[in-house]
Amino acid sequence: MSEIKSYQTIPKKRYAHTVAFLQAVLPAPATILDLGVRNELSEILESYGYTVYNTHGEDLDLDFTNVNKQHVDAVTAFEIFEHLIAPFNVLKSIKASKIIATVPLNLWFASAYRSKTDKWDRHYHEFEDWQFDWLLEKSGWQIKKYEKWSSPVNKIGFRPILRKFTPRYYAVYAER
């Protein structure tokens, strides 16, 4: 009961789902390399007993030297692969034997995300679940568990109603 209650203090619903999924497949204490710069989720994971290393903002399409610098129990990639042109390359280069990743799913009623103010905050890919599964399998990973969840928004309209029921995020745990 207290575990569920603690998720209520997490500021974003998707973070709560991400932490719960991670705890189910890789209980703390564990050491992870999170692809992407240090952020609010890194700090949340540490508060749950994980040791978190992050990459440093390098372009993971071109430079994945930091991906294998740390000895870790798993690599995590929370909403990272959609920003890469060629996620296959970094997936193939990971030496850790476990990966936990989340990606946004392609929504038929909304176009891919593209920030109007940040040239890097754009989605090159928004996946269908089978596409992400295929990418993982082709790069040498075996999917062991997956989960989807919605991302409702507090707005009025047709799309916000659809967002309450349509899965937006896809989480996958895979091993080599």
C-alpha positions in Angstrom: 0.0 0.0 0.0 2.8 2.5 0.9 4.5 1.7 -2.5 1.4 2.8 -4.4 1.0 5.9 -2.2 4.6 6.9 -2.9 3.9 7.1 -6.7 1.4 9.9 -6.0 4.3 12.2 -5.1 5.9 11.7 -8.6 5.1 14.9 -10.6 4.1 13.2 -13.9 1.9 10.2 -14.5 4.4 8.8 -17.1 7.2 9.0 -14.5 5.1 7.0 -12.1 4.4 4.3 -14.7 8.1 4.3 -15.7 9.3 3.8 -12.1 6.7 1.0 -11.5 7.7 -0.7 -14.7 11.5 -0.4 -13.9 10.9 -1.7 -10.3 9.0 -4.8 -11.7 11.9 -5.8 -14.1 15.0 -4.4 -12.3 14.4 -3.9 -8.6 16.6 -1.5 -6.7 19.4 -1.4 -5.7 20.7 -1.5 -9.3 23.1 0.6 -11.3 21.8 2.0 -14.6 23.1 4.1 -17.4 20.3 6.3 -18.6 20.7 7.5 -22.2 20.1 11.2 -22.1 21.2 14.1 -19.9 20.5 14.1 -16.2 17.0 15.2 -15.5 14.1 15.1 -13.1 13.5 11.4 -13.7 17.2 10.6 -12.9 16.7 12.2 -9.5 13.4 10.3 -8.9 15.1 7.0 -9.8 17.9 7.7 -7.3 15.3 8.4 -4.6 14.0 4.9 -5.2 17.4 3.4 -4.6 19.0 3.3 -8.1 22.5 4.5 -9.0 22.0 6.5 -12.2 24.7 7.5 -14.7 23.7 9.6 -17.7 25.2 10.3 -21.1 26.2 13.9 -21.6 24.1 15.3 -24.4 26.2 13.9 -27.2 24.5 13.1 -30.5 23.8 9.4 -30.0 23.3 8.9 -33.7 27.0 9.7 -34.2 28.8 9.2 -30.9 28.0 6.3 -28.5 31.4 6.2 -26.8 29.9 7.1 -23.4 27.3 4.3 -23.7 29.7 1.6 -22.5 32.0 3.5 -20.1 30.2 2.4 -16.9 29.7 -1.1 -15.7 26.0 -1.2 -15.2 23.2 -3.7 -14.5 21.1 -2.2 -17.3 20.7 0.6 -19.8 17.6 2.7 -19.7 16.3 5.0 -22.5 13.2 6.9 -21.5 11.8 8.8 -24.5 15.2 9.0 -26.3 15.0 6.7 -29.3 12.3 8.8 -31.0 14.8 11.7 -31.2 17.4 9.6 -33.1 17.5 9.2 -36.8 19.2 5.8 -36.5 18.4 4.2 -33.1 19.6 0.8 -34.4 23.2 1.9 -34.1 23.2 2.8 -30.4 21.0 -0.2 -29.6 23.5 -2.6 -31.3 26.5 -1.0 -29.5 25.1 -1.4 -26.0 27.2 -3.9 -24.0 24.9 -4.3 -21.0 22.7 -7.4 -21.0 19.5 -5.6 -20.1 17.6 -2.6 -21.5 14.5 -0.8 -20.3 13.1 1.7 -22.8 10.0 3.8 -23.3 9.0 5.4 -26.5 6.0 7.5 -27.5 3.5 5.6 -29.7 2.4 7.0 -33.0 -1.1 8.4 -32.6 -3.3 8.3 -35.6 -5.1 11.5 -34.6 -2.0 13.7 -33.9 1.2 14.4 -35.8 4.7 13.8 -34.4 5.9 16.1 -31.8 8.0 19.1 -32.9 9.1 21.9 -30.7 8.7 25.3 -32.2 11.5 26.8 -30.0 14.1 24.0 -29.6 15.7 22.5 -32.8 16.7 19.3 -30.9 13.4 18.6 -29.2 11.7 16.9 -32.1 10.6 13.3 -32.8 12.1 11.8 -35.8 10.2 8.6 -35.0 7.0 7.9 -33.2 6.7 4.2 -33.2 3.9 1.6 -33.5 4.6 -1.1 -31.0 5.5 -3.7 -33.7 8.1 -1.3 -35.2 9.9 -0.8 -31.9 9.8 -4.5 -31.2 11.3 -5.2 -34.6 14.0 -2.6 -34.0 15.0 -4.2 -30.7 14.9 -7.7 -32.1 16.9 -6.7 -35.2 19.6 -5.1 -33.0 20.0 -8.3 -30.9 17.5 -7.9 -28.1 14.8 -10.3 -26.8 11.7 -8.7 -25.4 10.8 -10.1 -22.0 8.0 -7.7 -20.9 6.1 -4.7 -22.2 3.4 -2.4 -21.1 1.4 0.6 -22.6 -0.2 3.5 -20.9 -2.2 6.6 -21.9 -1.3 10.2 -21.4 -4.4 12.2 -20.7 -4.3 16.0 -20.9 -6.6 18.4 -19.0 -8.1 20.0 -22.1 -11.5 20.0 -23.8 -11.9 18.5 -27.2 -11.9 15.4 -29.4 -8.2 14.7 -29.2 -8.0 15.1 -25.4 -10.8 12.6 -25.0 -9.0 10.2 -27.3 -5.8 10.7 -25.2 -7.6 9.4 -22.1 -8.2 6.0 -23.8 -5.4 5.6 -26.4 -2.0 4.3 -25.2 0.7 7.0 -25.8 3.7 5.4 -24.2 5.2 1.9 -24.7 7.7 0.4 -22.2 9.8 -2.5 -23.0 12.2 -4.7 -21.0 14.6 -6.7 -23.2 17.7 -8.8 -22.7 20.6 -10.1 -24.8 
